[in-house]
Amino acid sequence: MAATCAKGNNKAINDFINYLSSCNTTECHITSLEALANLPLPPTVVYARKFLCTRELEKQKIQRAALRLLSLIPATSIDGQAG
């Protein structure tokens, strides 16, 4: 199970990440990114990376939360992740 989870192939965990990342508001995205900081899996990295290249003022708050999340994840978990 641990190896499956580490690769991001666990359906329950992926469903949980999808649930957390199905936000429509800035505050929801920020809260989700904070919650996912303890789950350094490929779907978490992909979710966080989608907020990195934005110039919209409101989304910059989300960008900061995404950068905080990515700074907590080991580089080996981030390298090579599509996004």
Sequence and secondary structure as in RCSB ss.txt:
>XXXX:A:sequence
MAATCAKGNNKAINDFINYLSSCNTTECHITSLEALANLPLPPTVVYARKFLCTRELEKQKIQRAALRLLSLIPA
TSIDGQAG
>XXXX:A:secstr
 HHHHHTT  HHHHHHHHHHT   SHHHHHHHHHHGGG  SHHHHHHHHTTSS   HHHHHHHHHHHHHHHHS H
HHHTT   
